Amino acid sequence: MTLDIWLFAAVCLFVLAFCAVLRVIPGPTLHDRLLAVNVAATLACAGALTLTVSAGNLIIPVIAGLIECIVFVATIRIAEVHRSEVL
């Protein structure tokens, strides 16, 4: 039995992304919650890239990149709408 180091790294990054998502729920301010969402999306995208190396499937980064773009656009839009709460 061999340990696939890329798969282990992907699992670790997904666990860290999940921890960042847990920070969104009790976040004291909108700014803190938006930052936690961006960190979670970035860690999940990094986990998807390492999973691509492990699995060898090239559709994974495409889907992860699209989801990442949607999350970033949504957080930018929320920050623009609630500008007074963020500052």
ZAMARGU-4260 file (C-alpha; in steps of 0.2 Angstrom, whole numbers, plus 5000, padded with zeros to 4 digits):
<rodrens>
0) 5000/5000/5000 | 5007/5017/4995 | 5003/5034/5000 | 4999/5046/4986 | 5006/5062/4993
5) 4996/5072/4980 | 4980/5065/4987 | 4985/5068/5005 | 4989/5086/5001 | 4972/5088/4992
10) 4963/5081/5007 | 4972/5093/5019 | 4968/5108/5008 | 4950/5103/5008 | 4950/5101/5027
15) 4957/5118/5028 | 4944/5125/5016 | 4931/5117/5027 | 4938/5126/5042 | 4937/5142/5033
20) 4919/5139/5029 | 4916/5136/5047 | 4923/5154/5050 | 4909/5161/5039 | 4895/5156/5051
25) 4901/5165/5067 | 4910/5179/5058 | 4907/5195/5068 | 4907/5207/5053 | 4903/5206/5035
30) 4921/5210/5031 | 4927/5194/5041 | 4914/5183/5032 | 4919/5189/5015 | 4937/5186/5018
35) 4933/5168/5025 | 4923/5164/5009 | 4938/5170/4998 | 4950/5160/5008 | 4939/5145/5008
40) 4937/5146/4989 | 4956/5148/4986 | 4960/5133/4997 | 4947/5123/4988 | 4954/5128/4971
45) 4971/5123/4977 | 4965/5107/4983 | 4956/5104/4966 | 4973/5107/4958 | 4982/5095/4968
50) 4968/5082/4966 | 4971/5085/4947 | 4989/5079/4949 | 4983/5064/4959 | 4969/5059/4948
55) 4975/5064/4931 | 4958/5071/4926 | 4959/5088/4918 | 4941/5093/4920 | 4943/5096/4938
60) 4953/5112/4937 | 4941/5119/4924 | 4926/5116/4936 | 4936/5123/4951 | 4941/5138/4941
65) 4923/5142/4936 | 4916/5140/4954 | 4931/5151/4960 | 4926/5165/4948 | 4908/5164/4953
70) 4913/5165/4971 | 4924/5180/4968 | 4912/5189/4958 | 4898/5186/4971 | 4909/5192/4985
75) 4914/5208/4976 | 4896/5211/4972 | 4891/5209/4990 | 4905/5220/4996 | 4899/5234/4984
80) 4881/5233/4989 | 4885/5233/5008 | 4900/5246/5006 | 4895/5255/5022 | 4895/5239/5033
85) 4912/5233/5026 | 4921/5249/5030
</rodrens>
